Amino acid sequence: MSRVGRSALVGLVVLLAFPAWGADRAGFYTGLRLVGSVADLNDEQTTGFTGPLITQNGSDLVGGGGGVFGYRWGRFPFRTEVEVAHRVRFDWDTRDSGSPVVGYENNLDSTNVLVNLLLEYRNLSNFTPFFGGTVGWSRNNSEMRRTAVATNTTIAQSTVVNNVAWGVMMGVDWGFGENWSAELAYRYINLGEVDSGVFPAGDRLKADEYVAHDILISVLYKW
């Protein structure tokens, strides 16, 4: 077989094994998204502390999930989507090491409404790499328990801070059915400020940035 013939045969095999991206994949889609992340707080600040701040648990594994609604453009290699998700159980534990010693246990959760703009690399396979950006709104709720260690006296309060969230993401979408696809993605996201609020003794604990390294697993259905 000639070189041209071999090249044609290889091309035919590739086309049969990996169907080309088609315009039928364009249009509206919806789906479910699971979020798992390693989260951290940056630029911690205190008010009314009598000693140095000791961070006993400054980063944590966080889980969550939600839904997405989007549109995949046909003429342009983009898709845009709205993502609504809730992430729970960030345990941020700190201590005022002065006198008296005071411990702070923070159960932090966050509700996010995000807009994602994603550029796709469309090719002959049913695997479509993508990358893009995220911007939106984040509602960070701090459930703080303040315990005076000497007397074992506990005060609990909740404080909500609304923020602008932003991030970058990349991943791959796998079209495994006529109308179905699944995707795996990584995202770095900054969810903004966290605040304990002011306690009766005048002490307060906050952080300028709630950042997370997300792993996103999604199942999408095209209408």
ROPA-878458 format. One record per atom (N, C-alpha, C): x, y, z; residue in three letters. Coordinates in pm, whole numbers, padded with zeros to 5 digits, always signed. Layout:
<drenzas>
XYZala ...
</drenzas>
This chain:
<drenzas>
+00085-00120+00000met +00000+00000+00000met +00088+00125+00000met +00052+00222-00081ser +00131+00343-00092ser +00119+00428+00034ser +00209+00527+00044arg +00205+00616+00159arg +00073+00694+00163arg +00025+00738+00047val -00102+00810+00042val -00217+00719+00087val -00213+00593+00042gly -00317+00500+00082gly -00317+00474+00231gly -00196+00457+00288arg -00188+00437+00433arg -00241+00558+00509arg -00208+00678+00463ser -00257+00799+00529ser -00409+00809+00523ser -00465+00772+00409ala -00610+00776+00395ala -00676+00675+00487ala -00615+00555+00501leu -00671+00454+00589leu -00667+00498+00734leu -00554+00558+00775val -00544+00609+00912val -00648+00717+00937val -00665+00806+00842gly -00765+00911+00857gly -00905+00856+00870gly -00936+00751+00792leu -01069+00689+00800leu -01092+00625+00936leu -00988+00557+00988val -01000+00495+01121val -01024+00600+01227val -00950+00711+01218val -00967+00819+01316val -01108+00876+01310val -01160+00897+01191leu -01294+00954+01177leu -01400+00860+01230leu -01380+00729+01212leu -01477+00632+01262leu -01469+00619+01414leu -01348+00624+01467ala -01330+00605+01612ala -01365+00730+01690ala -01338+00846+01630phe -01361+00973+01698phe -01446+01062+01609phe -01578+01056+01623pro -01664+01137+01537pro -01637+01286+01555pro -01646+01361+01447ala -01616+01504+01451ala -01718+01578+01536ala -01671+01689+01598trp -01762+01775+01673trp -01866+01828+01577trp -01992+01813+01611gly -02098+01853+01521gly -02179+01969+01575gly -02246+02036+01483ala -02330+02149+01522ala -02447+02105+01609ala -02480+01973+01606asp -02591+01925+01687asp -02560+01931+01836asp -02433+01951+01872arg -02398+01965+02013arg -02421+02106+02063arg -02441+02200+01971ala -02467+02338+02010ala -02608+02349+02067ala -02628+02451+02149gly -02760+02477+02206gly -02757+02483+02357gly -02875+02486+02416phe -02888+02497+02560phe -02862+02362+02627phe -02807+02370+02747tyr -02786+02249+02826tyr -02804+02282+02973tyr -02826+02178+03050thr -02839+02191+03195thr -02773+02070+03259thr -02742+02079+03388gly -02676+01966+03451gly -02652+01986+03599gly -02592+01883+03657leu -02556+01881+03798leu -02405+01887+03812leu -02359+01955+03916arg -02214+01972+03938arg -02180+01944+04083arg -02080+01857+04104leu -02025+01832+04237leu -01896+01911+04253leu -01876+01965+04372val -01758+02047+04401val -01683+01986+04519val -01557+01957+04498gly -01467+01918+04607gly -01346+02008+04602gly -01303+02060+04716ser -01194+02158+04710ser -01107+02155+04835ser -00988+02209+04818val -00900+02242+04929val -00910+02393+04947val -00959+02435+05063ala -00989+02577+05086ala -00895+02635+05192ala -00874+02765+05181asp -00784+02834+05274asp -00830+02978+05289asp -00785+03043+05396leu -00814+03185+05420leu -00683+03263+05424leu -00682+03376+05354asn -00562+03460+05348asn -00586+03593+05418asn -00478+03652+05467asp -00480+03785+05529asp -00576+03790+05647asp -00550+03706+05746glu -00630+03706+05868glu -00604+03833+05949glu -00710+03888+06007gln -00700+04012+06083gln -00781+03998+06211gln -00731+04060+06318thr -00801+04053+06447thr -00820+04193+06504thr -00925+04204+06586thr -00953+04327+06661thr -00986+04287+06805thr -00928+04357+06903gly -00959+04331+07043gly -00894+04209+07101gly -00793+04153+07037phe -00722+04038+07091phe -00617+04085+07192phe -00593+04005+07295thr -00493+04038+07397thr -00360+03971+07372thr -00352+03884+07273gly -00229+03814+07240gly -00226+03778+07093gly -00119+03712+07049pro -00108+03672+06909pro -00216+03572+06869pro -00254+03577+06742leu -00349+03481+06687leu -00277+03351+06655leu -00333+03240+06701ile -00282+03108+06668ile -00386+03039+06581ile -00346+02998+06461thr -00436+02927+06371thr -00416+02778+06390thr -00520+02711+06441gln -00512+02568+06467gln -00556+02485+06346gln -00646+02540+06268asn -00689+02473+06145asn -00720+02582+06043asn -00623+02610+05955gly -00639+02721+05861gly -00683+02681+05723gly -00670+02554+05688ser -00718+02504+05559ser -00797+02378+05583ser -00885+02345+05486asp -00975+02232+05508asp -01024+02179+05375asp -01069+02054+05377leu -01136+01995+05262leu -01283+02032+05267leu -01335+02084+05157val -01472+02135+05152val -01546+02065+05038val -01672+02033+05062gly -01756+01972+04960gly -01880+02055+04934gly -01940+02033+04818gly -02062+02103+04784gly -02115+02056+04651gly -02214+02126+04601gly -02272+02091+04473gly -02380+02189+04435gly -02428+02172+04312gly -02532+02260+04262gly -02568+02226+04120gly -02615+02325+04047gly -02660+02304+03912gly -02604+02409+03817gly -02607+02376+03687val -02560+02468+03584val -02665+02477+03474val -02672+02593+03413phe -02757+02615+03296phe -02674+02695+03196phe -02659+02642+03075gly -02568+02707+02983gly -02610+02698+02838gly -02527+02761+02754tyr -02551+02760+02609tyr -02417+02740+02539tyr -02412+02640+02452arg -02293+02613+02371arg -02316+02671+02233arg -02228+02766+02195trp -02244+02836+02069trp -02200+02747+01954trp -02270+02759+01843gly -02239+02677+01727gly -02134+02739+01637gly -02146+02868+01608arg -02055+02934+01515arg -01923+02973+01579arg -01923+02982+01712phe -01802+03023+01784phe -01768+02915+01887phe -01640+02890+01913pro -01600+02782+02005pro -01610+02822+02152pro -01724+02876+02190phe -01746+02920+02327phe -01870+02853+02384phe -01873+02848+02516arg -01999+02824+02585arg -02006+02914+02707arg -02125+02955+02740thr -02149+03039+02856thr -02247+02968+02947thr -02227+02981+03078glu -02316+02911+03170glu -02330+02988+03301glu -02443+02965+03364val -02470+03015+03499val -02463+02896+03594val -02388+02910+03700glu -02370+02803+03799glu -02418+02853+03935glu -02505+02773+03998val -02552+02801+04133val -02511+02684+04221val -02433+02711+04326ala -02380+02603+04408ala -02371+02646+04554ala -02366+02548+04639his -02349+02571+04784his -02238+02481+04833his -02141+02539+04904arg -02032+02461+04961arg -02036+02473+05113arg -02008+02362+05182val -02031+02355+05327val -01904+02312+05400val -01911+02332+05529arg -01821+02273+05628arg -01674+02304+05609arg -01643+02432+05605phe -01504+02476+05617phe -01482+02505+05765phe -01405+02420+05832asp -01376+02438+05975asp -01250+02522+05990asp -01269+02647+06033trp -01159+02740+06053trp -01147+02765+06203trp -01046+02705+06267asp -01030+02709+06412asp -00906+02789+06449asp -00925+02888+06538thr -00818+02977+06578thr -00825+03002+06729thr -00724+03073+06781arg -00718+03101+06925arg -00647+03232+06951arg -00703+03309+07045asp -00634+03426+07099asp -00549+03375+07215asp -00416+03380+07200ser -00325+03320+07298ser -00295+03411+07417ser -00362+03527+07423gly -00336+03619+07535gly -00403+03574+07662gly -00427+03667+07749ser -00492+03637+07877ser -00617+03725+07891ser -00735+03664+07898pro -00760+03519+07903pro -00752+03456+07763pro -00726+03325+07761val -00720+03251+07636val -00862+03231+07584val -00883+03260+07454val -01014+03246+07392val -01000+03163+07264val -01086+03064+07249gly -01085+02981+07129gly -01201+03016+07038gly -01179+03006+06907tyr -01281+03038+06807tyr -01295+02919+06711tyr -01415+02869+06700glu -01445+02762+06605glu -01544+02814+06503glu -01503+02814+06377asn -01585+02872+06272asn -01626+02764+06173asn -01756+02741+06160asn -01810+02654+06056asn -01858+02745+05943asn -01780+02749+05834leu -01803+02843+05726leu -01870+02773+05608leu -01979+02831+05559asp -02040+02782+05436asp -02055+02898+05338asp -02072+02865+05209ser -02074+02967+05106ser -02173+02929+04996ser -02258+03025+04959thr -02349+03009+04847thr -02300+03096+04732thr -02292+03037+04611asn -02231+03106+04498asn -02323+03106+04377asn -02334+03221+04313val -02400+03234+04182val -02294+03288+04087val -02253+03205+03990leu -02137+03236+03907leu -02173+03231+03759leu -02105+03314+03681val -02114+03309+03535val -01979+03261+03482val -01981+03154+03403asn -01859+03098+03346asn -01856+03121+03195asn -01745+03173+03145leu -01722+03189+03001leu -01607+03097+02963leu -01634+02998+02876leu -01539+02892+02849leu -01509+02882+02700leu -01381+02880+02666leu -01335+02861+02530leu -01304+02713+02510leu -01364+02653+02408glu -01348+02510+02382glu -01251+02486+02266glu -01172+02379+02278tyr -01090+02333+02168tyr -01164+02216+02102tyr -01237+02247+01998arg -01319+02147+01931arg -01234+02071+01829arg -01246+01938+01828asn -01159+01854+01749asn -01235+01732+01699asn -01164+01635+01643leu -01229+01517+01585leu -01270+01413+01688leu -01235+01431+01812ser -01273+01334+01914ser -01396+01383+01988ser -01448+01295+02075asn -01559+01337+02160asn -01511+01388+02296asn -01381+01421+02304phe -01323+01485+02422phe -01290+01629+02385phe -01351+01724+02454thr -01336+01866+02420thr -01270+01941+02536thr -01140+01971+02526pro -01076+02052+02631pro -01132+02195+02630pro -01129+02259+02747phe -01177+02396+02757phe -01103+02469+02869phe -01104+02601+02859phe -01054+02684+02969phe -01128+02816+02965phe -01126+02887+03079gly -01198+03013+03082gly -01198+03076+03219gly -01293+03166+03240gly -01300+03243+03362gly -01435+03237+03429gly -01436+03275+03555thr -01554+03274+03641thr -01566+03408+03710thr -01687+03461+03716val -01712+03581+03794val -01855+03573+03847val -01879+03630+03966gly -02015+03623+04020gly -02024+03674+04162gly -02119+03616+04235trp -02154+03660+04370trp -02134+03545+04467trp -02081+03577+04584ser -02058+03478+04688ser -02113+03529+04821ser -02192+03446+04887arg -02248+03478+05018arg -02180+03387+05120arg -02086+03443+05197asn -02010+03366+05295asn -02072+03382+05434asn -02115+03269+05489asn -02182+03267+05619asn -02089+03206+05723asn -02055+03284+05825ser -01963+03242+05930ser -02041+03208+06057ser -02044+03080+06092glu -02107+03034+06217glu -01996+03018+06320glu -01977+03121+06404met -01862+03127+06495met -01903+03096+06639met -01826+03006+06702arg -01841+02977+06844arg -01716+03029+06917arg -01741+03121+07012arg -01632+03182+07089arg -01635+03122+07229arg -01523+03061+07271thr -01518+02995+07401thr -01407+03054+07487thr -01443+03110+07603ala -01343+03153+07701ala -01294+03028+07773ala -01169+02992+07752val -01117+02863+07798val -01122+02851+07950val -01091+02957+08024ala -01083+02948+08170ala -01219+02916+08231ala -01325+02974+08177thr -01459+02954+08234thr -01545+02859+08152thr -01494+02816+08037asn -01568+02731+07944asn -01703+02793+07906asn -01701+02925+07890thr -01822+02998+07851thr -01821+03019+07699thr -01932+02982+07636thr -01938+02986+07489thr -02045+03083+07443thr -02010+03163+07342ile -02104+03252+07274ile -02101+03217+07126ile -02217+03203+07064ala -02225+03170+06922ala -02297+03281+06848ala -02249+03313+06729gln -02317+03410+06645gln -02288+03381+06499gln -02373+03434+06413ser -02363+03412+06270ser -02350+03547+06198ser -02258+03554+06103thr -02235+03677+06027thr -02224+03644+05879thr -02296+03718+05796val -02295+03698+05651val -02223+03813+05583val -02136+03780+05488val -02068+03881+05406val -02092+03848+05259val -02137+03946+05183asn -02156+03930+05039asn -02035+03983+04964asn -01989+03909+04865asn -01865+03941+04795asn -01879+03924+04644asn -01785+03983+04572val -01764+03950+04432val -01666+03833+04427val -01704+03728+04356ala -01618+03610+04340ala -01559+03609+04200ala -01437+03556+04187trp -01375+03543+04056trp -01281+03424+04055trp -01257+03371+03936gly -01168+03257+03927gly -01133+03223+03783gly -01048+03122+03768val -01010+03067+03637val -01026+02916+03644val -01057+02855+03529met -01081+02711+03529met -01038+02649+03397met -01014+02516+03402met -00980+02441+03282met -01023+02296+03304met -01054+02229+03194gly -01098+02091+03207gly -01123+02028+03073gly -01196+01916+03075val -01229+01845+02952val -01372+01793+02962val -01444+01805+02851asp -01582+01758+02839asp -01583+01633+02752asp -01652+01529+02799trp -01661+01402+02726trp -01804+01378+02681trp -01827+01383+02551gly -01959+01356+02497gly -01981+01207+02484gly -02053+01146+02579phe -02068+01000+02579phe -02203+00954+02526phe -02288+01044+02486gly -02417+01007+02431gly -02467+01115+02337gly -02580+01088+02276glu -02634+01184+02179glu -02658+01320+02241glu -02711+01322+02364asn -02742+01448+02431asn -02670+01462+02566asn -02582+01369+02597trp -02521+01366+02729trp -02371+01390+02720trp -02318+01456+02821ser -02173+01469+02836ser -02139+01475+02984ser -02013+01446+03014ala -01961+01458+03150ala -01832+01536+03142ala -01801+01606+03249glu -01677+01683+03246glu -01605+01680+03379glu -01475+01692+03368leu -01386+01701+03484leu -01306+01829+03469leu -01302+01912+03573ala -01236+02042+03562ala -01168+02079+03693ala -01068+02166+03680tyr -01002+02229+03795tyr -01033+02378+03791tyr -01057+02436+03909arg -01081+02580+03916arg -01014+02639+04040arg -00946+02751+04020tyr -00903+02836+04131tyr -01007+02947+04145tyr -01058+02965+04267ile -01161+03067+04287ile -01136+03143+04417ile -01160+03273+04410asn -01152+03361+04525asn -01294+03404+04560asn -01341+03363+04678leu -01479+03387+04720leu -01494+03509+04810leu -01386+03583+04830gly -01397+03709+04902gly -01380+03699+05052gly -01436+03794+05123glu -01410+03817+05265glu -01493+03728+05356glu -01436+03696+05472val -01503+03622+05580val -01493+03704+05708val -01601+03711+05786asp -01603+03797+05905asp -01681+03728+06016asp -01622+03726+06137ser -01690+03667+06253ser -01796+03761+06311ser -01789+03890+06278gly -01870+03989+06346gly -01806+04026+06478gly -01858+04129+06542val -01802+04178+06669val -01873+04110+06785val -01796+04045+06872phe -01851+03981+06991phe -01871+04084+07102phe -01950+04051+07207pro -01978+04148+07314pro -01853+04205+07381pro -01744+04126+07384ala -01620+04176+07446ala -01542+04267+07352ala -01590+04289+07231gly -01524+04377+07136gly -01425+04309+07044gly -01408+04177+07057asp -01314+04106+06973asp -01379+04066+06840asp -01295+04055+06738arg -01344+04027+06604arg -01233+03958+06524arg -01273+03869+06437leu -01178+03794+06355leu -01229+03792+06211leu -01143+03826+06115lys -01185+03828+05976lys -01068+03789+05887lys -01099+03760+05761ala -00998+03730+05659ala -01041+03795+05529ala -00944+03848+05456asp -00975+03921+05333asp -01011+03828+05217asp -00959+03705+05218glu -00979+03617+05103glu -01010+03474+05146glu -01120+03423+05096tyr -01154+03281+05105tyr -01124+03222+04968tyr -01014+03145+04958val -00972+03091+04829val -00986+02939+04830val -01011+02882+04713ala -01031+02739+04703ala -00974+02686+04572ala -00920+02565+04580his -00877+02490+04462his -00981+02380+04440his -01067+02400+04341asp -01183+02314+04319asp -01154+02203+04219asp -01208+02086+04246ile -01224+01981+04146ile -01374+01971+04118ile -01411+01989+03990leu -01552+01992+03950leu -01583+01870+03866leu -01687+01798+03904ile -01737+01684+03826ile -01881+01713+03789ile -01911+01713+03659ser -02042+01753+03612ser -02098+01650+03514ser -02230+01639+03515val -02304+01563+03415val -02403+01659+03350val -02396+01670+03218leu -02473+01770+03144leu -02566+01704+03043leu -02682+01765+03025tyr -02778+01716+02926tyr -02814+01830+02831tyr -02796+01806+02701lys -02832+01906+02600lys -02978+01891+02560lys -03047+02003+02558trp -03190+01999+02523trp -03207+01965+02376trp 
</drenzas>
